[in-house]
Amino acid sequence: MELQPSHYPARRAAGVASACINYRRGGPNRVLALSNVRRAQLQGHAVNCTAEVLYHLGSQHSAPEVHFTVEGELGKNPDEADNKFYSRIKSLQEPLVAQNIPDSFGIVPPEMEPIRHLAFSACDYIIWQNSTENTWYNLAQIRDVRQVRRNDDYLEFDYTVLLHDFVSQEIIPWQMQVLWHPQHGVKVTQNSRQPKQED
């Protein structure tokens, strides 16, 4: 059954496809976002993407299956910017620590944009893995992020993020451990929904 592009189920499924694609192809200097939905096709400015999202009926614990094809270039090659970011973080005397990205005014300091983009890509894994036909998640804010020192070439970050479920209007704290290397991409090694904190 073909859905109308403007209908809620089509936009929600496109969001899951976008999350899956961004997790697999995104990084600190490349964030892929949903532009519009046409006949179950996701279309960006320079990229056409066709995706099929299959929800497992009756199963709240299985990630939707996402099959996609991408036509066109994914924008400029981020290798140089990724390598510069990697070198900057590796050379820090003290591990990176930051809170509230964006702040309460919606401002993201320019030096935190790659940290935020990395969070988008990692959160998209969580969104993809935890989506059902009755959810529609989006990253609202990075509550805090801490760099974890490692003895290998990877960068590791411990994030606590706030996910917004558009369906229930719930704000959900989520913790995730994220590995990243310019040649190997983003990998979420651990994640867990956290209890809500009363402010």
Salt bridges, closest charged atoms under 4 A:
GLU65 OE2 - HIS56 NE2 3.78
GLU65 OE1 - HIS67 NE2 3.35
GLU113 OE1 - HIS117 NE2 3.18
ASP144 OD1 - ARG146 NH1 3.89
ASP152 OD2 - ARG150 NH2 2.65
GLU156 OE1 - ARG150 NH1 2.67
GLU170 OE2 - ARG193 NH2 2.99
GLU170 OE2 - LYS196 NZ 2.64
